[in-house]
Structure formats: structure tokens, C-alpha cells
């Protein structure tokens, strides 16, 4: 912990090339699902990948990856490895009912320990699933974790776009570059292979345009995503050839392009 409540220094992770936060203005838009499947798609592209579930109040990684919790750290070394990626979740060690009373500084301390004391090895990408929203905990995490950039997840509905704007503003405040916006549950691909726009599609792209940040791509809605999430084997691992998994493969490219484009430099401020 930092002495006398002064600003804590940023965590240094010299063996990790890119630390990417996946964030959303509110819960339920598929942030954790996108974080997990993006991590898997990056690993499928040949990269060394870690996934850190920092969503302390509602950790999803244990269920999405079928890890019974809490785990016994004496017998199970952390981070765990599943489907070729390294995993850490607050849920592995802290039951959510205990975590709900945690405040920003405690979350920050736990996160610091997970990032600096666990043997992550050398990674190309560490994907960090942030808690939803733009409160204290999120702000602390965004300030102290050495984030290369943030991916904002939204859905086509207007209401979540309003929340996504808050997310954009928060990262702008702590000067974390926005890599771009992903629109999840964007459209439906029928058995005929055709694309059906069941919601008012295109909101994510519109928001990206308004905010002057890149639009990274859209992910279709598919009931198997939820089944896979509940069943402990995420969609990209279970159905690698599905339209959803292909959308994640495309997302890998746009995210990588943005990371390479910023190359550690600061992006211009978000126009909000
Ligand atoms: P968040 O992290 O934003 O709270 P989750 O990742 O937990 O959201 O997703 C919320 C629910 O939506 C979960 O049941 C998840 O399986 C489901 N879901 C997410 N993305 C999709 C999708 N593209 N198609 C169908 N269901 C999805």
C-alpha cells in the first residue's frame, strides 16, 4: 500500500508487451464474454496471452472457464492455464459475497499483488476484464495498472451507448488511450448464413464516430455464446469456426492494429 494515501506508482510489468483493459459503462453488455473470447482468439493467432479478471464484484472467469472456486492455492499454482491462456480471477481466491464490501484501495492492493507477484512469464497480451461502470474501483484500476489501452464494449441499444460514453470519458480522464469500441450482440447470423439486424445495429460505430475513436468491430448474437459461457468452455474454444469466432478473429486484427499504431504513445484526447 502507498504510504500516507499519496498516489500509488503505476505497476511495472516489463515482461508483458500489451496490457489491454476491456471495459463497459454498465453490466450485461457482454464485457466479460468479449474479454475471454478476445483472449482466446489472440492465443489462437499464436500470441502468448493472459486473462486477468479484475471484476471483483462479479467475477465471470471461474464459470466461463469451468474453474471450481475458491481454489486451494497450496495445491493449485496461479495463474491457472486453460485453453492455452493464463488465467487469474479475483473469484479464484475471494468469494464474491466478501468482495462486495471492498473499496477501491483494497481492490487496488489485490490487483497489484496479482499483477506483480504471480508468475505470468512473458506475455504478448494481458487482457484485463474490468468491473462494469465508471466508479471508484474502475478509476483506481485504470490509473494504477499499466494499461496500454482500453477496449469499450457496448450493445446496439441507445441506453448502453450513453453508458459507454461515460466509460470513454473515464479513460480520457486517466489518460489511457481508447483502442476503440466493440459492438456486441450486434446482429444475428441465420442457418442460411445471412445476417439479420434484429436490433438497431450500428450504434457502436456511430458512438465511435462521435467520440473520434476507432470502431473495432461487431460480434453477432448467438445463444451458444451463453451456453458456452455457462458450460466452462468459451465460444472461441468450443466452436472455432462459428460466425462469432470469426468475428473475434477479425477483432484480433483491429485490436492489434490499434496497439501497434499507438506503440506506447498517447492518443489524442477523446472528443466528448
Ligand atoms: P458483462 O460482463 O458485460 O456483465 P457478460 O459477459 O457476463 O456481460 O454477458 C452477459 C450475458 O450475455 C451472458 O449470459 C453471456 O453469455 C451473454 N452474451 C454475451 N455476448 C453474447 C453474444 N454475442 N451472444 C449471445 N449471448 C451473449
Boltz pocket constraint, residues with backbone or C-beta under 6 A from the ligand:
constraints:
  - pocket:
      binder: B
      contacts: [[A, 24], [A, 26], [A, 27], [A, 28], [A, 29], [A, 30], [A, 31], [A, 32], [A, 33], [A, 34], [A, 60], [A, 132], [A, 184], [A, 185], [A, 186], [A, 219], [A, 220], [A, 221], [A, 222], [A, 223], [A, 224], [A, 225], [A, 226], [A, 227], [A, 229], [A, 230]]
      max_distance: 6.0
